[in-house]
């Protein structure tokens, strides 16, 4: 029961951090991109960032079971690849839904506005599921800096 609670807590934490960081990063990249043309266009990026955050907030409960299922897998590389492929798939599905329900123009125009959010989501997933490089001696995925002295002595006899 304690492991299930820990997985759910980690899933909720990862889901919220992915949502916050991808929205903040995407809005920041979009604001920088818009401000290069004219400084007054930053407001457009901020408003679209707020709209993107509100719209993605409604989809957020769908990600929590996905994160829970991913956190049950032990291998960080598999977690990272599944999260990356799931985010890219969700990105394309969200763009198609945006195009169907809102008159935003062409798919290229929608993807141009939403690409900074995908980029920041990829950076966030890479940070959340960073792969710890294996040590030359010992089992893979061991982080030397988190080991206790007793564990270090066990791995480095």
N, C-alpha and C positions, 0 to 999 in steps of 0.2 A: 504494500500500500504506500509505503514511504517513497519507493522508486517512482510510482505512478504520479504522486504529488510533485516530485522533483521534475519529472518530465513535463508535466503540465505547466509548472511554474517557469521552467526554462523556455517552453514553447511560447508562452505569453510574453515573456521578456524579449525573446528574439523577434516575435511578430511585431511588438510595439516599437522596438528599436529599428527594425527594418522599415516600418511605416514612417516613423519620424525622420530618420536619416535620409531616406530616399526622397521624401517630400521636401525637406530642407535643402538637400543637395541639388535636387532637380530645379527648385525655384531659384536657388543661387546661380546655377549655371545658366538658366534661362534669363535671369535678370542681367547677368554679365553680357550675354549674347545680345539682348535687346538694347542695352545701354551703349554698346559700341556704335550703333547707328545714330540714335538720338537718346539723350539723357532722359527725356520725358517719357520714353517708352518703358521705363522700369516699372511704372505703375501697372502696365498691361501684364508684365511677368508676375508681379506680386498678386494681382487679382486672379490670374490663371493658376498660380500656385495654391491660393486659398481654395479655389474651386476644385482643383485636383485633390487636395487634402480631404475636403468634405466628401467628394465622390468616392475616393478610395477608402474612406472610413466605413462606408456601408459594406464594402467587400471584405473588410478586415476579419470578421468572424469566420469567413471561409478559410482563411489561412491558418488559423489556430490548429484545427485537426491535421492539416498538412504538416505543420511544424512538429506536432506531437508524433506523427508517424515517422518523420525523418529523424527525430531525436531518439527513437528506439533503435535505430541502426548504429552499430558500434564504430564503423569505419568513417573517419572524417572526410576522406576523399569521396566516398559515395554520397555522404550528406551534402558536400559542396557541389558535386556534379548534378545531383537531383534538384537542389535548390536553384542552381543556375539555370537548368533547363526548364524548371517550373516557372521561374520568373520571366524568362524569355517567352515562353508559351502564353503566360498570362498577359504579357505586354502586347503581343499580337492580337489576342482575343479582346483585350480592352480597347485597342485601337479600332478594331472592326465594329465593336459595339458602339463606340463613340461616333463612328462614321454613320452607323445605321440610325441612331436615335437623335443625334444632333446634326444640324446642317453646317458642318465645319469645312466643307469643300471636298478635296480629294484625299486619298489615303496618304499620299506623300506629305501633304500639308499637316495632317494630324500627326504623322510620325515625326515630322520635324519639330513639332511642339512638345511631343512626349518623349523624345529620345533622351534628353537630359535626365529624366526620371529613371529610365532604364539604366543609364550609365551610373547614376548614383546608387541604384539598387544593386548593381553588380559589384560596385566598390564596397557597399555595406555587407553583402553576402560574403565577399572575399575576406572582410575583416571578421565577421561573426564565425565563419567556418574555416578560419585559417588553418592550414595544414602544418603541423609541427614536423619539421624535418627529422628523420631518424638519426640517432647517434651512430657513430661508426661501430660501437660495441653495444649490444643490448637489443631489446625488441624494438620494432618500429613504433612511431608515434609516442615516444617518451620525451617529455620536456625536461631537460636536465635541471632547469631552474626551479621546478616545482617539486622535485624529489627531496625527501628528507635525507639526513645523513645516513641513516640505516639503509634506505633504498639505494643510495649511491654506492654504498659499500657492497651491496648485493649485486649491482650491475657491473661494477668495476673492480673485480677481484684481482 
